[in-house]
Amino acid sequence: MLTNGRTGWKKALPFLLPSLIGLFLFSFLPILISLLISLTSWTGMSRVSLTSGFFTFIKDNFIGLENFKNILSDKEVYKVISHNFYFIILYLPLMIILSLSEALIINSSYKGSNTYRIIFYIPVLTSWVAGALIWKWLFSPTYGPINNLLLSFGIEGSLWLQSETMAMPSIAIASIWKDLGFYAMIFLGGLRSINPSYYEAANIDGATTWQRFRKITLPMLSPITFYIVMLSLINAFQLFPQVMVMTKNGDAGPNGATMVMVERIYKYAFRYGKMGYAAAFSWVLFTIIFFFTYLQRKIEKKWVNYDV
């Protein structure tokens, strides 16, 4: 029996209320507080009470948009942002190509494909701290297995994380290793949702393997690809744990070569005691992510195929 909208909401509200309260307390309220803190000179040392005196505290420490002005006028900020974009250039294309390739291999249903799928998904289940420590050891210029392997072939090893030019590519390699299995499983789900009759019809028409891939697989996977690009782009802008663990004492590599936005937020908040500045920078990061997400949504209709 159907009920009207108002009655339906009354019945649903008690079930939705716990989730709505949690969403407000742990998402919307912290967002609002961070926005207010971004307008202050708070150092993080003085005690702040949410129940009494919070707005008095904001008023006493209020400096308006000064933090945002300092961020936008600091040349070092643009260098940090460029590091995130450099990471995206290294990470995103390779991630898409390798994860799709892995999904195609698993989808071929050869003997042992299930074992192969489990092996490649293990890094996803590994914590970033553990994974980053492993890669820090692998990239060690003195006792790391990668340099030892290169030397066995007569190739001179690299300084990797201690090199200004190789530090960010090393971070990108570790990040691809960690995320590859996750995105491959998403691609695999998309591949297995494609109707086999499309391939059967293409075979009858004499289409080659490449033609089937280009004309059927890629268009049918375009919604999945769009989702993966958007998700991995957001994650790339939030790059932090691997940089923090893999670089020496979390100091962003040689000459700050791996200093990224989230690490700068962390340092200003917890090392330099500039909570207001850090909160303002987090809003700059949010604005950048929001802009690129909006841009992707605008161009979505031009290359994403939802018709089949």
HELIX and SHEET records of a PDB file:
HELIX    1   1 GLY A    5  LEU A   23  1                                  19    
HELIX    2   2 PHE A   24  PHE A   28  3                                   5    
HELIX    3   3 LEU A   29  ILE A   37  1                                   9    
HELIX    4   4 PHE A   54  ASN A   61  1                                   8    
HELIX    5   5 GLU A   66  LEU A   72  1                                   7    
HELIX    6   6 LYS A   75  ASN A  107  1                                  33    
HELIX    7   7 SER A  113  LEU A  125  1                                  13    
HELIX    8   8 TRP A  128  LEU A  138  1                                  11    
HELIX    9   9 PRO A  145  SER A  152  1                                   8    
HELIX   10  10 TRP A  160  GLN A  162  5                                   3    
HELIX   11  11 ALA A  167  ARG A  192  1                                  26    
HELIX   12  12 PRO A  196  ILE A  204  1                                   9    
HELIX   13  13 THR A  209  ARG A  212  1                                   4    
HELIX   14  14 PHE A  213  THR A  217  3                                   5    
HELIX   15  15 LEU A  218  PHE A  237  1                                  20    
HELIX   16  16 PRO A  241  MET A  246  1                                   6    
HELIX   17  17 LYS A  248  GLY A  250  5                                   3    
HELIX   18  18 PRO A  254  GLY A  256  5                                   3    
HELIX   19  19 MET A  261  PHE A  270  1                                  10    
HELIX   20  20 MET A  275  TRP A  303  1                                  29    
END                                                                             
